[in-house]
Structures are given as C-alpha cells and as structure tokens.
Amino acid sequence: MTPGLHHYLIVSALLFSLGVFGVVSRRSLLVIYMSLELMLNAANLALVAFSQFNNNLDGQVMVFFIITVAAAEVAVGLALIVALYRKRRSAHVEDLTSLKY
C-alpha cells in the first residue's frame, strides 16, 4: 500500500497544528521560534505532496525558495533572540515589551 495524497496532508495538518499549539501556549521565544519553523515545514510538506501528485514541479520550486527565505529568517531571528538574552538575561515573550523604553 502506497501512501496517498491525503496521508501526506494529514501529516502536514498535524505538524501545522502542533506548531500552532506551540506558538499559542509557550512563553519561551526559542520554543515559539521552533514552532514557527515547524509550521513552515508543514506547509512545505503540503506543497511537495501536491506537486508530486499533480506531476508538476511548481510546488517544489516554491519550496526551494521558502527554504532559502527560512535560512535567512533563522539567522535574523536567532540574532534577535541572542540580543534580547544579552540585554535582559531572559528569552521570554514578556521581555519584548520592556524593550520599548
């Protein structure tokens, strides 16, 4: 039995919902950041699955560009988290509001 499109979409939906749960329920910026990356990878999985089952390479090309942008996002996001940690000695969401002053 080979997995069909709906199997890939179910796994993608589960990964995306797990990422949403991580973003909504956590306070640590690192966990929120990892959850956002999990959501991005779930969308990539859905794009590749649709591309594979439609015999079209457009989805795979889009995933390539998404991964490229995600690599730049990782560099910038981790730099911001490290800067916040150096300033406040904490990486919690509540510390972001104190950076206004």
C-alpha positions as CSV (number, residue, x, y, z in Angstrom):
1,M,0.0,0.0,0.0
2,T,1.5,3.3,-1.0
3,P,0.6,6.5,0.8
4,G,-1.8,8.7,-1.0
5,L,-2.1,12.5,-1.0
6,H,-4.5,12.5,1.9
7,H,-1.9,10.8,4.1
8,Y,0.7,13.5,3.4
9,L,-1.9,16.2,4.0
10,I,-3.0,14.6,7.3
11,V,0.7,14.6,8.5
12,S,1.1,18.2,7.3
13,A,-2.1,19.3,9.2
14,L,-0.9,17.5,12.3
15,L,2.5,19.2,12.1
16,F,0.9,22.6,11.5
17,S,-1.5,22.2,14.4
18,L,1.3,21.2,16.7
19,G,3.2,24.3,15.6
20,V,0.2,26.5,16.3
21,F,-0.2,24.9,19.7
22,G,3.5,25.6,20.4
23,V,3.2,29.3,19.4
24,V,0.0,29.9,21.4
25,S,0.9,28.0,24.6
26,R,4.6,28.7,25.2
27,R,6.4,31.7,26.7
28,S,9.9,31.0,25.6
29,L,11.0,32.7,22.4
30,L,13.1,29.7,21.3
31,V,10.2,27.3,21.6
32,I,7.9,29.8,19.7
33,Y,10.6,30.1,17.0
34,M,10.9,26.4,16.6
35,S,7.1,26.1,16.4
36,L,7.0,28.7,13.6
37,E,9.7,26.7,11.8
38,L,7.6,23.5,12.3
39,M,4.6,25.3,10.7
40,L,6.7,26.4,7.8
41,N,7.9,22.8,7.2
42,A,4.3,21.6,7.4
43,A,3.4,24.0,4.6
44,N,6.4,22.8,2.6
45,L,5.3,19.2,3.0
46,A,1.9,20.0,1.7
47,L,3.4,21.9,-1.3
48,V,5.7,19.0,-2.2
49,A,2.8,16.5,-1.8
50,F,0.6,18.5,-4.1
51,S,3.4,18.9,-6.6
52,Q,4.2,15.2,-6.6
53,F,0.7,14.0,-7.1
54,N,-0.1,16.6,-9.8
55,N,3.1,15.8,-11.7
56,N,4.0,19.5,-11.6
57,L,7.3,20.9,-10.4
58,D,5.9,24.4,-9.4
59,G,5.4,23.4,-5.8
60,Q,8.9,22.0,-5.4
61,V,10.4,25.2,-6.9
62,M,8.3,27.2,-4.4
63,V,9.6,25.0,-1.5
64,F,13.1,25.7,-2.6
65,F,12.5,29.5,-2.3
66,I,10.7,29.1,1.0
67,I,13.7,27.1,2.4
68,T,16.0,29.9,1.2
69,V,14.0,32.6,2.9
70,A,13.7,30.4,6.0
71,A,17.5,30.2,6.2
72,A,17.8,34.0,6.3
73,E,15.0,34.1,8.8
74,V,16.9,31.7,11.1
75,A,19.9,34.0,11.0
76,V,18.0,37.2,11.8
77,G,15.6,35.6,14.3
78,L,18.4,33.9,16.3
79,A,20.4,37.1,16.3
80,L,17.4,39.0,17.8
81,I,16.9,36.3,20.4
82,V,20.6,36.4,21.4
83,A,20.5,40.2,21.6
84,L,17.4,40.1,23.8
85,Y,19.0,37.5,26.0
86,R,22.2,39.5,26.4
87,K,20.2,42.6,27.3
88,R,17.6,41.0,29.7
89,R,19.2,37.7,30.7
90,S,15.9,36.0,29.7
91,A,14.3,34.9,26.5
92,H,10.6,35.2,27.4
93,V,7.9,36.9,25.4
94,E,7.2,39.3,28.3
95,D,10.6,40.8,27.9
96,L,9.9,42.1,24.4
97,T,7.5,44.8,25.7
98,S,10.2,46.1,28.0
99,L,12.4,46.9,25.0
100,K,10.3,49.9,24.1
101,Y,11.7,52.0,27.0
